[in-house]
Amino acid sequence: MRVIAVVFRFVVFGVLRLRHERLGSENVPATGGYIVVGAVHRGWMDPFLIMNALPREPRIWFLGSGPSAFSARWREWLLHRIGGMLPVWRGGVGIDQHVASARAVVAAGAVFVLIPEGGVTGPPDRLAPFRFGSALIALRTGAPILPIVIVGSAELYIGRRMATRLLELTTVAELLGPEWPAGGRLPDPGSRAELDLAHRLTDRFADILGPAVAELYPRTVDPPGRPRRLQGLTWLFLARPKAHQAGESQDGL
């Protein structure tokens, strides 16, 4: 697995010359047992940017879309060997199984990554609406939270600039502030009170990530006249929208 991960990094950052500016490494905890909450999610490179921004140990686990990631056998083979992914099959498994997975990862001293947007659609320079499932997982695990900003992955081509910034480590109690329940006692799982708290926590995620995305995004913007060779990289691990299938630019492949 390590050899494949090294080869993958060499191809992406060496051969294809995708550039990744990593900021905020001083905010990474000395040990694992925490969750990462990230935005914006605009492409298949985002998990790999998160992996590249964090230490190689402890291991990092992701919740990801099963239909997108496992749509081809070669993608499934590669993902299993580069990093840990727990697939989400919408309309099937409920939140309880994902909470159990997150608890197991955190208890083992590893890192569990949550991306509240849930999909890759949205503007490249600001947040798309967050789903509250990530907040429920954060509430029920009670693990420390490391926010991360990811920008520049919406369109990939040779030499593309991307950036990540790790923000200060925080907790659910710190994020909710006065809205944190008295005595730290959380509402019963599945209750209306818990859902209300999850929605408020989701808003707090957006409050801290949104301005950081807007601040970091300009560092990744290339001039309009810059060559964009091999734009087909954008869809390497994603289903290509019909509009792009019908109208690929001459630089793309």
C-alpha positions in Angstrom: 0.0 0.0 0.0 2.8 2.4 0.9 4.6 1.8 -2.4 1.4 2.5 -4.4 0.8 5.7 -2.4 4.3 6.9 -3.1 4.0 6.1 -6.8 0.7 7.9 -6.9 2.2 11.0 -5.3 5.1 10.9 -7.7 2.8 10.8 -10.7 0.4 13.5 -9.5 2.9 16.0 -8.0 5.9 15.0 -10.2 4.9 13.9 -13.6 1.6 15.9 -13.8 3.2 18.8 -11.9 0.0 19.5 -9.8 1.1 21.9 -7.2 -0.1 21.8 -3.6 0.5 24.7 -1.2 0.1 23.4 2.4 -0.6 25.8 5.2 -1.3 25.4 8.9 0.7 22.3 9.6 1.5 23.7 13.1 -2.2 23.1 14.0 -1.9 19.3 13.5 -2.2 17.4 16.8 0.8 15.4 18.0 -1.4 12.2 18.1 -4.4 10.9 16.3 -7.9 10.3 17.7 -9.5 13.3 16.1 -11.8 14.1 13.2 -11.2 16.4 10.2 -14.0 18.6 8.8 -13.2 20.0 5.3 -14.5 22.2 2.5 -14.7 23.0 -0.3 -15.2 19.6 -2.0 -15.0 20.2 -5.7 -13.0 17.2 -7.2 -11.5 13.8 -6.7 -8.2 15.3 -5.6 -9.6 16.6 -2.4 -9.1 13.4 -0.3 -5.5 13.2 -1.6 -4.9 16.8 -0.8 -6.1 16.2 2.8 -3.8 13.1 3.0 -0.9 15.2 1.6 -1.6 18.0 4.2 -1.6 15.6 7.2 1.2 13.3 8.5 1.3 9.9 7.0 0.7 8.4 10.4 -1.8 7.8 12.0 -3.9 6.4 9.1 -6.7 8.6 7.6 -10.2 7.3 6.9 -12.8 8.9 4.8 -16.6 8.7 4.3 -17.1 8.8 0.5 -19.7 8.2 -2.1 -19.7 4.5 -3.0 -21.4 4.9 -6.4 -18.7 7.5 -7.5 -15.6 5.8 -6.0 -16.4 2.3 -7.0 -17.8 2.8 -10.4 -14.9 1.0 -12.0 -12.7 -1.9 -10.7 -9.4 0.0 -11.2 -10.7 2.9 -9.1 -11.8 0.5 -6.3 -8.4 -1.3 -6.5 -6.5 2.0 -6.3 -8.5 3.5 -3.5 -8.3 0.4 -1.3 -4.5 0.6 -1.5 -3.9 4.3 -1.2 -6.0 5.1 1.8 -9.0 4.0 3.9 -12.4 4.7 2.5 -15.8 3.9 4.0 -18.4 4.0 1.3 -21.7 5.7 1.7 -24.6 4.2 -0.3 -27.4 6.8 -0.1 -30.8 5.5 0.8 -29.4 2.4 2.4 -27.4 2.5 5.6 -28.4 5.0 8.3 -26.2 7.3 10.3 -25.7 4.9 13.2 -23.3 2.7 11.2 -21.2 5.7 10.2 -21.1 6.9 13.8 -19.9 3.5 14.8 -17.2 3.6 12.2 -16.1 7.0 13.3 -15.9 6.0 16.9 -13.8 2.9 16.0 -11.4 5.0 14.0 -11.0 7.7 16.7 -10.7 5.0 19.5 -7.9 3.4 17.5 -6.0 6.7 17.4 -6.5 7.2 13.7 -8.1 10.2 11.8 -11.7 10.3 10.5 -12.4 12.8 7.7 -15.9 14.4 7.2 -16.8 16.6 4.2 -20.2 18.2 5.0 -21.0 19.2 1.4 -21.4 15.6 0.5 -20.8 16.1 -3.3 -18.6 18.0 -5.7 -21.1 20.5 -7.2 -20.9 24.1 -6.2 -18.8 27.3 -6.9 -15.0 26.9 -6.5 -14.6 29.9 -4.3 -17.3 29.5 -1.7 -19.3 26.9 0.2 -22.2 24.8 -1.1 -24.9 23.9 1.4 -23.7 21.6 4.2 -25.5 18.4 5.1 -25.9 17.9 8.8 -24.8 14.2 9.0 -21.2 15.3 9.6 -22.3 17.4 12.6 -24.2 14.4 14.0 -21.1 12.3 13.8 -19.1 15.0 15.4 -21.6 15.4 18.2 -21.8 11.7 19.0 -18.1 11.0 18.9 -17.1 14.0 20.9 -13.7 13.9 19.3 -11.5 17.0 18.7 -12.1 18.7 15.4 -9.4 19.8 13.0 -11.0 22.0 10.2 -9.3 22.1 6.8 -9.8 24.4 3.8 -9.3 22.9 0.3 -9.3 25.0 -2.8 -8.3 24.7 -6.5 -9.4 21.1 -7.3 -12.5 22.0 -9.4 -10.6 21.9 -12.6 -7.4 19.9 -13.1 -4.7 20.3 -15.7 -0.9 20.1 -16.0 0.7 22.5 -13.4 -2.6 23.3 -11.6 -2.2 25.2 -8.3 -4.1 23.9 -5.3 -3.9 24.8 -1.6 -5.0 23.6 1.8 -5.0 25.4 5.2 -5.4 23.6 8.5 -7.2 25.8 11.0 -6.9 25.6 14.8 -8.0 22.5 16.6 -11.4 22.9 18.2 -14.2 21.0 19.9 -17.9 20.7 19.6 -18.3 22.6 22.9 -16.1 25.4 21.7 -17.9 25.7 18.4 -21.4 25.8 19.9 -20.4 28.1 22.8 -23.5 29.3 24.6 -25.6 26.7 22.7 -23.6 23.8 24.3 -26.0 22.0 26.6 -25.7 22.8 30.3 -23.4 20.2 32.0 -22.3 18.9 28.6 -25.2 16.4 28.5 -26.2 15.8 24.9 -29.8 15.2 23.7 -30.9 11.6 23.1 -29.7 10.2 19.7 -32.3 10.7 17.1 -34.3 13.2 19.1 -35.5 16.6 17.7 -33.2 18.3 20.2 -30.2 16.4 18.8 -31.2 17.3 15.2 -31.6 21.0 16.2 -28.1 20.9 17.8 -26.6 19.3 14.7 -28.1 22.0 12.5 -26.5 24.7 14.7 -23.2 22.9 14.6 -23.4 22.6 10.8 -23.9 26.4 10.7 -20.8 26.8 12.9 -18.7 24.6 10.5 -19.8 27.0 7.7 -19.0 30.0 9.8 -15.3 29.0 10.3 -14.7 27.4 6.9 -16.5 29.9 4.6 -14.3 33.0 5.3 -11.1 30.8 5.1 -12.1 29.4 1.7 -12.7 33.0 0.4 -9.3 34.1 1.7 -7.3 31.1 0.3 -9.0 30.6 -3.1 -7.3 33.6 -4.9 -3.9 31.9 -4.3 -4.9 29.1 -6.8 -6.4 31.2 -9.6 -4.4 31.1 -12.8 -4.5 33.8 -15.5 -7.1 33.3 -18.2 -4.4 32.8 -20.9 -2.5 30.1 -19.1 -2.5 26.8 -21.0 -4.8 24.1 -19.5 -3.4 20.9 -20.9 -4.9 17.6 -20.1 -8.1 18.9 -18.6 -9.4 15.4 -18.7 -7.7 14.8 -15.4 -10.6 16.6 -13.8 -12.8 13.6 -14.4 -10.4 10.8 -13.7 -12.3 9.6 -10.6 -15.6 11.3 -11.3 -18.5 10.7 -13.6 -18.2 13.3 -16.4 -21.3 15.6 -16.7 -23.0 15.4 -20.1 -22.3 19.0 -20.8 -18.6 18.3 -20.6 -18.9 15.1 -22.6 -20.5 17.0 -25.5 -18.3 20.1 -25.4 -14.7 19.2 -24.4 -12.2 22.0 -25.0 -9.4 21.4 -27.4 -6.9 21.5 -24.5 -8.8 18.7 -22.7 -8.4 15.0 -23.2 
